């Protein structure tokens, strides 16, 4: 599922992202962040969905 960036900090070290998790299975999810320049960051088990 994709998220939508809604804001970015002035120093570009933090972002707020929204997404629809209503159909996401409970548990730990990996997170991949990609920039428009093509750089990507993979963070294993960065997000936990609770029932």
Secondary structure as GFF3:
##gff-version 3
##sequence-region A 1 51
A	DSSP	beta_strand	4	8	.	.	.	ID=ss1
A	DSSP	beta_strand	15	18	.	.	.	ID=ss2
A	DSSP	beta_strand	27	34	.	.	.	ID=ss3
A	DSSP	beta_strand	40	49	.	.	.	ID=ss4
###
